[in-house]
Amino acid sequence: MTSYRNDYLSASRGRVGDRYYLMTPDTMVENTLPGLPPYAATVLAAPQGSPARFGQYLLQLEAGAASTLPQGSGFENFLIALDGGLRVRSAGEEWLLEDGGYLFLPEGRTFELEAVAASRALWVKKRYLAVEGVEAPPVVAGRLGDIIGIDDDGIDGSYGQLLPDDERFDLAMNVMRFQGGARFRMVEIHHQEHGLYLLEGGGVYHLDGEHVDVQQGDFIYMAPYCTQAFTATGPEASAYLLYKDVNRDGF
């Protein structure tokens, strides 16, 4: 009788908990989405089957690939190039996103994409929660490498804000940076949810009472009130990009 060993099941770090899930590169599945090239998008977070109130996608485009329909209708959208180069067009304006270049478009503006080189990018979208008397947020463009970290009393590391910290914005995109051995100084519990993409390094993440090994290229979804903390266990620096809903009370 032939014996089959499911080593890939025991070897994968991917897992789904009650208040979180961890997607590792070996568990990510490419999808075809309307208006994008075939199998160019990996859905990292979406309301379908999870508590997520936002969408996050890993886009992988060959040079010359482009969208064929306007993207992001009905949502506010954030795009960041991990590598390569993406040309983004919206409402008669154009941006070239390269090596950490990013763009935020408020709700009401769709966009088109074209890869000027083989590219990977992250795309975050959510429905805007308007507040009476508060203006809508503006377009924001920048580069991750220009973001200066701010020391944080709660962590042995720094965070940098890619979007302005004001009430017009109902989402934050932050970069969290840690030297080897750095850690959170507390276990956090709060009503916001997170989408976390590990840009470099790795460590151990405390998630809902469990301790999970994380590495570059991993994605973590954290639901509201998921206990969370991070320790950079390796000698090298670690960094991750963090989505968070902000400036609204959850209603």
Secondary structure as GFF3:
##gff-version 3
##sequence-region A 1 251
A	DSSP	alpha_helix	7	11	.	.	.	ID=ss1
A	DSSP	beta_strand	15	16	.	.	.	ID=ss2
A	DSSP	beta_strand	20	23	.	.	.	ID=ss3
A	DSSP	three_ten_helix	25	27	.	.	.	ID=ss4
A	DSSP	beta_strand	30	31	.	.	.	ID=ss5
A	DSSP	beta_strand	41	45	.	.	.	ID=ss6
A	DSSP	beta_strand	55	61	.	.	.	ID=ss7
A	DSSP	beta_strand	76	90	.	.	.	ID=ss8
A	DSSP	beta_strand	93	98	.	.	.	ID=ss9
A	DSSP	beta_strand	101	105	.	.	.	ID=ss10
A	DSSP	beta_strand	112	126	.	.	.	ID=ss11
A	DSSP	beta_strand	140	143	.	.	.	ID=ss12
A	DSSP	three_ten_helix	144	146	.	.	.	ID=ss13
A	DSSP	beta_strand	150	151	.	.	.	ID=ss14
A	DSSP	beta_strand	157	161	.	.	.	ID=ss15
A	DSSP	beta_strand	171	178	.	.	.	ID=ss16
A	DSSP	beta_strand	194	200	.	.	.	ID=ss17
A	DSSP	beta_strand	202	207	.	.	.	ID=ss18
A	DSSP	beta_strand	210	215	.	.	.	ID=ss19
A	DSSP	beta_strand	219	222	.	.	.	ID=ss20
A	DSSP	beta_strand	228	231	.	.	.	ID=ss21
A	DSSP	beta_strand	238	245	.	.	.	ID=ss22
###
